[in-house]
Amino acid sequence: MLFPVLSNAEETKSDGGKIDIPHIVLEHLSDSYEWHIATYEGKHIGIPLPVIVRSDNTGEWYCGTAHNLPERFFFNEEHHGKIYERLADGSVVRPIDLSITKAVAQIWIVVAVLVIVFLSCARWYKRHDEKSAAPSGFVGMMEMLVMTIHDDLVKSSIGEKHYKPYAPYLLTVFFFIFTSNLVGLIPVFPGGANVTGNINVTLFLAVCTMLVVNLFGNKEYWKEIFWPEVPLFLKAYPVPLIPVIEFFGLFTKPFALMVRLFANMMAGHAVILSFTCVIFLGWSMGVGYGVGLNTFSVVMLLFMNCLELLVAFVQAYVFTLLSAVFIGLAHQEHSH
C-alpha cells in the first residue's frame, strides 16, 4: 500500500490481527506522492500529485502520477516510500526526483494564504488614510501581530541600529511557520500535511538563518569567535580552546533551531495520531473497551488540538526570537 489511510481499520492491522499504531503514525508523518482525502468502501479517494523523475538508465524525464509509473520505477518502503529505479543490471538507484509531494503542495498552499492575507491588508491601508482611520477586525488583528513581532521581538533583540534589514526576513519566517502549523492542524484537505515536522523544511529554515547571521556579521562578531577577550592560554596555547568551541557554535546554533522546531511539531502530530488510533484499537477489543477508550481518546484529542494551537504560535515565536538573538549577536559593538 503506497498511501496508507487511517480511516480503513482493516488495512492498519499487522499480521497478528492487531492494529500497528507505530507503523500507522510513522506512515502518516512521512511525505507522500498523493494527497489522501478519505477511504470509502475500501477505495482510496485522493488527489494525485505530479511525479517528476529523471531516469538514470535512459536520461529521460518522466512526468505523470504515482499510479502510472513505468515498471522500472518503484516505491522503496525501506526508504520511506521514495521513488527508486531498477537499472538493467539489476542494481537499484535513487533517480533525480523533482516531484510535487504533499509537503511541497502544502507549502504552496501556505504561501498562497499568506499572499492573499497580506495583499488584502495592504489594499485596506491603500484605501484608508493612516491618520483618519484605525484598522479593525481582521486587519487590526494582523497589524497587532505584525507590530508585536516587529517591535517587541525583532527590534528589541537586534537593536534599533541594525534591525531594519532583517525585519522582513524574520517576519516572513514567523508567519510562514505559524501559518504552516495552523494549516497542518486541519484534518482534511487542504490541510493536514506536517510541513514543520519535516526535517528538510526545518533544515532549510535553519540554514537561511545561519547564512543571514554569518554573511552579514561585523568584524567584532568574528573577532569574538577567533580571538576573544580571554586569557591567552584559552585562545592560543597549547590549543585554541575557546576559538574551536566558538567555531562549532556556528553550526550548533542553527542545528538547535532545526531540531527544536522539527521535534516539537512532529511530536504533537504523533500524539494526536496515536490517540486517533486508540479509537480503532478500542473497538477491536470489544464494545466495553471501545466506549471507554473512545471517551478517553476524544477528550485527549480535544485537549491536544487546543494545546497544538498554542504550540503553533509558541514554536513560530521561539524560532523567530532565537534567529533575531543570533543576528543581534552578529552585530555586537566593541566593548571596553
N, C-alpha and C positions, 0 to 999 in steps of 0.2 A: 504494500500500500504506500503510494508516494505521498499522499496528502491525508494523514490521519485526522479524524474528526472526533470531537468529544461527545457529540450527541448520539452516536451509534455505540451503544454499550457492548454489543456483541463483538465489535472489532477491537475493543480495548482489552479483551481478555487474553491472557497468556495461555501457554499450552496446558497448564494445570487448571484452567477454568476460572482463575481469579483475575481480577482487574489489575493490570500492571500500571499502578499510578506513576512511579518514576518515569517509565517509558513514555506515558501519555504527556506528562508535564514537559519533559525534555523535547519531545517532538513538537509541541505547540510553542515552545520558546524559541525554537530554531526557525531559520528563514525557509521560504518555500517558493516554488515557481508557479503557484496558483493561489488565488485569494479565495479560500473556502468560506462559504456563507452558511450552508445548512446541509443536512442529510435527510432525505425523505424516502422511506421505504427502501433503504439500503443504497440509494443512489446519491452521489455527491453533487451538490449544487455549488458552483463556484465560478469565479471569473478567471479564465486563463490569461496569464501574463506573457508578454513577448520573451521568447528564449532566443538569444543571440550568441552563438558559439562559433569558434573557428576550428576547423578540423586540422589536427597536426598531421594527418595522413595525406590529405589532398590539398591542404592550404585554402580550402573554400570556406566561405562563411555560410552558416545555416541560420535562417530566421523563421521562426514558427512558434509553436506552443509546446508545452511539455507532453502533450498527449500524442503527438505525431512526430516524435524524434526519429531520425534514421536508426537502423538497428545497431550501428557501431557505437552509438551514444547510449549510456545507461546511467541510472541514479545509484551512486555508491552509498549504501546505507552506513558503511563504516566511516564515512566522512560526511555525516550529517545530511545525506541525501543530495550532495552536489553532483553535477554532471561530470562524468568521466567518459573517455573514449577508448575503445579497444582497437588497437592497431592490427595490421595484417600479420605481424609476427607473434601475436598473442599478448603482447605487453599492454599495460593499462597506463594512460597518461591523463593529466588534467588539462583540457584544452583551454584556450583563451575564452573566458566567459564574461560577456557584457550584457547578460540578461537583466531584464527589469523584474527583480524579485519583489516579494511582498514588502520587504523593508524599504526598498527603493521607491516603490509606489506610494508607501505611506509617507516618506519624506516629501515627495512631490505634493501630496495632499496637504501636508502641514505647511509647505511653502505657499501653496495656493490660498490657504486660510489666512496666513499672515499677510499676504499681499492684499487680499480683499479687505481685511480689517484695517490695515494702516492706510490704504488708499481711501477708504470711506471716512476715516478720521481726518485725513488731510483735506478731503473735499469739504468737510464741515468747517475746518479752520479757514479754508479759502473763501467760503461764503459769508463768514462772520468776522466782524472786527474783534480783535482780542480785548479791547477796552470796553466795548459795548455789550458783549455777551459772554457769559461763562458757560463752558460746556457742562452738560448734564447727561444723565443716563449712561449709555454705553461709552460714549466719547469721554465723558467725565471720569468714568472708571479707568479707561485706558490712560488718560492724562495723569491720573493719580498714580497708577502703576509705573508709568514711564518715569515720572519725576521722582518717585521713591527710589527706583534703581539708579537713576542718573545722579541725584543729589546725595542721597544717604549712603549709597554704596560706591559708585564709580568715583565721584568727586572726592569723597572723604578718604577712600583707600589709596588713590593715586596722588591726590593733591591738586589744588587749583591751578598750579603752574603747568602741569603736564597731562591732565586728564582728557582734554578735548579731542585729540586724535584717536583716542582709544574708546571713547564713549559709544560710537556707532557699532564697533565690533562687539563690545560687551553687552549692549542692549540686544543685538541680534542673537548672540549666544543665549542670553536669558530667555527670550521669547521663543526661540526655536526649541530649547529643552522643555520649557514649561508647556508649550502647545503640544509637543510630541508626547509628553507624559499624560496630558489630559486626553488626547485623541486615543492613546493606547489603552485607556480605561474603558472606552466604548466597546461593548462586546460584539457588535455587529459591524458590517461594512458601512461606512468607510473607515472604521477604527479597528482596534484590536491588535495591530502589529506592535511588537515590543521593540521600538526603534532605539530608545536609550538603553535598553537591556541588551543591545547588540554591541559586542566588544569592538567591532570595526568602526561603528559610529562614534563611540566614546574615545577610541584611539585617535580618530581624525580631529575631534574637537580638542583633545589634549595636545596634539601636535601643533595645531593652529596657535594655541596659547603659548606653547614653548617657542615657536618661531617669533611671535609678537614680542615676547619677553627678551629673547636673546639677540634678535636682529636690531632692536632699537634701544637696547640698554646703553647707558652712558659709560664713560671711562671709569667713573667711580665704582660702578657696579662690577666691572671686570677687574678693577684693582682689588676689590674686596674678595674676589674669588681666588686670584692667583698670587696676590701679595697683600694679605690682610694685615691690619694693625694688631699683631700678636707678637709675642717673643720670637726671636729668630729661630730658636731650635724647633718651634712648632711649624714653621713655614719653609725652612730651608735645610736644616741639619738635624739629624743624619738623613731624614727623608722628609719631603714636603707634605707633612701630615694634613694640615688644615687645607691647603690648596687641593689635595686629592679628594678630601671629603666634600669640599665646596663644588668641585667639578662634577662629582657624581650627583650632587644635588640638582644640577641642571637637568638630569633625566629622572631622578626620583620624584621631583615635584609634579611634573606632568603625568608621571605614572600613577601617582596618588590620585590625581584628578580623574584619570581614566577608570581606575578600579573602583573608586568610591561611587561614581555615578552608575557604572555598569552593575556592580554588585547590589546596590540598593534597589534599583529598578527591576532587575531580574528576580531578586528575592521576593519582592512584592507580587509580581505576576505569578511566580511559582507557588506562593502561599494561596493565592486566590484560586488558581487552577487545582491545587491539591484539595481544597475544601469543596470545589465543584465535583471532583472525582469521588469524594466521600458520599455524595448523594447516590451515585450508581453502586458504590460498594455496599451501602446500607440496604438497598433494595435487593441486591444479590444475596444477602444474608437472611432475608425474611422480612415480613411486614412489620414486626415489632422493632427490629433494628432499623428498618427503613424510616419509620415515623420519627424515632428518636434521633437518629443521625441526621435526617433531613432538617429537623428543627434546629439542631446544633449548627449544621452547616449554613443554613440560611442566616442565622444570627451572626455567625462569624464572617460570612460573606458581606453582609451589610456593614459590619464594623471595619473589615479590611478595606472595602471600597471607600468608605469615608476617610480612613487613615491614609489611603493612597492619594486622595485628593490633597491632603496636607503635604504628603511626601513629594507630590508632583511639584509643588511650589518650593518646598524646602531644598530639594536637590538642585533645582534650577538656580535658586538664590545662592546656595553654597558654592556651586561650580563657578558662578559669576563672581562671587565675593573673593574666592581664592585666586582666580585669574587676575582680578584687579589688584589684590595684595601683591602677587608676584610681579605684576607690571610696575607697581609702585616701588617695590624693592629694586627694580632695574633702573630707577630714576632717582636714587638717593643722592643727597647733597653731601659734599665733603664736610666731615665733622672734625673739629679741632679738639 
